[in-house]
């Protein structure tokens, strides 16, 4: 039995290799599958054509985010042989959290997120933002004309995707949210806000001269 490949939420590819026919022609070969360890031909089986050598099987009808056990088997006139148990998990739903914006200036900011679950595969992440407050969720920001931008690349659980945005209005409150998508479903993070800063630069190289017990500084 070899590692299962091409795993999705409902399908996978089983892989095996019949190394010997035991001196009697192979009449059937393939993989058996179950949610319990060490499945047999009494469980669900997927057959492959041929006798000895490597083979693949098409496994369908699976349930998302579920652990399955697979074994390769072969049958000749003497009996049935199995190899060791191989387990895999089908793809599931991803989850993501919106994280507070950082590096906020008068006209730029970094939108942040944190991926809790990837559902067993690489995911895409998209941010949406819009000036104003009172948006209930991601869709509300989109409906209001928010800007949607995908973070570059794909992500898995534990990653911290971010998006740098620019051309913002000074001293303005913005709302933003994030969504994550894999082959199974799309999930959303909550709406957070941030406020851009004033573009008035703080003074530099100031020297204060005290008078009595106070110091006055004006710029």
C-alpha positions in Angstrom: 0.0 0.0 0.0 1.3 3.4 -1.0 0.3 6.9 0.1 -3.1 8.1 -1.0 -2.9 11.0 -3.5 -5.1 13.6 -5.1 -7.2 14.0 -1.9 -10.2 16.3 -2.1 -13.3 16.6 0.2 -15.0 13.6 -1.5 -12.5 11.8 -3.7 -9.0 10.4 -3.6 -6.6 8.1 -5.5 -5.5 4.8 -4.0 -2.1 3.5 -4.9 -0.7 0.0 -4.5 1.7 -2.6 -6.0 1.3 -6.3 -6.4 4.8 -7.6 -6.0 4.0 -11.3 -6.5 1.0 -13.4 -7.7 2.0 -16.2 -5.2 2.2 -18.8 -8.0 -1.5 -18.3 -9.0 -3.0 -15.8 -11.3 -4.3 -12.6 -9.7 -8.1 -12.5 -10.2 -8.7 -9.2 -8.4 -6.7 -6.4 -6.9 -7.4 -2.9 -5.6 -7.9 -1.0 -2.4 -10.3 -1.3 0.5 -11.3 1.6 2.6 -13.1 2.3 5.9 -13.2 4.9 8.7 -11.9 2.0 10.9 -8.3 0.7 10.8 -7.3 -2.3 8.8 -10.3 -2.5 6.3 -11.0 -5.8 4.4 -12.9 -6.7 1.3 -16.0 -6.8 3.5 -15.8 -3.0 3.6 -15.9 -0.8 0.6 -13.5 -1.7 -2.1 -12.3 -0.1 -5.4 -10.8 -2.5 -8.0 -8.0 -2.0 -10.5 -7.4 -3.9 -13.7 -4.3 -6.0 -14.2 -2.4 -8.6 -12.2 1.0 -7.8 -10.8 2.7 -4.4 -10.7 1.7 -1.0 -9.6 -1.9 0.2 -9.9 -4.2 3.0 -8.9 -7.9 3.1 -7.8 -10.4 5.9 -7.9 -12.0 6.4 -4.5 -15.2 8.4 -4.4 -18.2 9.1 -2.2 -16.1 10.3 0.7 -17.1 12.8 3.5 -15.2 16.0 4.0 -12.8 16.4 7.0 -12.9 12.7 7.8 -10.1 10.2 8.5 -10.1 7.1 6.3 -8.0 3.9 6.4 -6.9 2.2 3.1 -5.2 -1.1 2.4 -4.1 -2.6 -0.9 -5.3 -6.1 -1.5 -4.9 -8.9 -4.1 -6.8 -12.1 -4.6 -5.8 -15.3 -6.3 -7.1 -18.9 -6.1 -5.4 -19.4 -2.8 -6.8 -16.5 -0.9 -6.6 -12.7 -0.3 -3.6 -10.7 0.9 -3.5 -7.2 2.4 -0.7 -4.8 3.0 -0.3 -2.3 5.9 -2.9 0.3 6.8 -2.5 3.8 5.4 -4.6 6.7 6.7 -5.5 10.1 5.2 -7.9 12.9 6.0 -10.2 14.4 3.4 -10.2 18.1 2.8 -12.4 20.2 5.1 -13.6 23.7 5.9 -11.0 26.4 6.5 -11.2 29.0 9.2 -9.6 32.4 9.5 -9.5 35.3 12.0 -9.2 39.0 11.2 -6.2 40.6 13.1 -5.8 44.2 14.0 -4.3 46.5 11.4 -0.6 47.5 11.8 1.9 50.0 10.4 -0.9 52.6 10.1 0.2 56.0 8.8 -1.7 58.9 7.3 -2.3 57.1 4.0 -1.2 53.5 4.3 -1.8 50.5 6.5 -1.2 46.7 6.8 -4.3 44.5 7.0 -3.6 41.2 8.9 -5.2 37.8 9.4 -4.5 34.5 11.1 -5.4 31.0 9.6 -6.6 28.5 12.2 -7.5 25.7 9.8 -6.7 25.1 6.2 -9.0 22.1 5.7 -6.0 20.0 4.6 -5.0 22.0 1.5 -3.5 25.3 0.5 -6.0 28.2 0.6 -6.4 31.6 -1.0 -7.0 34.7 1.2 -8.8 37.9 0.2 -9.2 41.2 2.1 -11.9 43.8 1.7 -11.8 47.4 3.1 -13.9 50.5 3.0 -14.0 53.8 4.8 -16.7 54.1 7.5 -18.1 51.9 10.2 -21.2 49.8 11.1 -20.6 47.0 8.6 -21.8 43.7 10.0 -19.6 41.4 7.9 -17.5 40.9 4.8 -20.4 40.8 2.5 -21.7 44.2 3.8 -18.4 45.9 3.1 -18.5 44.4 -0.4 -22.0 45.6 -1.0 -21.0 49.1 0.2 -18.4 49.2 -2.6 -15.4 48.0 -0.6 -12.1 47.2 -2.3 -11.4 43.5 -2.5 -7.7 42.5 -2.9 -6.3 39.0 -2.8 -3.1 38.4 -0.8 -0.4 36.9 -3.0 0.2 33.2 -2.9 -1.6 30.4 -1.0 -1.7 29.7 2.7 -2.0 26.9 5.2 -2.9 26.7 8.9 -0.6 28.8 11.1 0.2 31.3 8.4 -0.4 35.1 9.0 -1.4 36.6 5.6 -1.4 40.3 5.3 -2.1 43.0 2.7 -0.4 46.4 2.5 -2.9 49.1 1.2 -2.2 52.7 0.3 -3.9 55.9 -1.0 -6.0 56.2 2.1 -7.6 59.4 3.4 -6.0 61.0 6.4 -7.7 60.9 9.9 -10.3 58.5 8.5 -11.7 55.3 10.0 -11.8 52.2 7.8 -13.5 48.9 8.2 -11.9 45.7 6.9 -12.4 41.9 7.0 -10.9 38.8 5.4 -12.1 35.6 3.7 -10.4 32.2 3.1 -11.2 29.8 0.3 -10.2 26.2 -0.5 -11.9 23.5 -2.7 -14.5 22.8 0.0 -15.8 26.1 1.2 -15.2 29.8 2.0 -15.0 31.2 5.6 -14.8 34.7 6.9 -13.2 36.7 9.6 -14.9 39.4 11.7 -15.0 43.1 10.8 -12.3 45.3 12.5 -11.6 49.0 12.1 -8.5 51.3 12.2 -8.1 55.1 11.8 -5.4 56.7 9.7 -3.2 59.3 11.2 -2.8 63.0 10.6 -0.2 63.9 8.0 1.2 66.7 10.3 4.7 65.7 11.1 5.9 65.9 14.7 8.6 68.5 15.4 12.2 67.6 15.4 15.4 69.0 16.9 13.5 71.0 19.5 15.3 72.8 22.4 13.2 73.8 25.4 14.3 76.7 27.7 12.6 76.6 31.1 11.2 79.7 32.6 10.5 79.4 36.3 8.9 75.9 36.7 7.2 75.4 33.3 8.1 74.8 29.7 6.0 76.0 26.8 6.4 74.5 23.3 4.5 75.6 20.3 4.8 74.5 16.6 
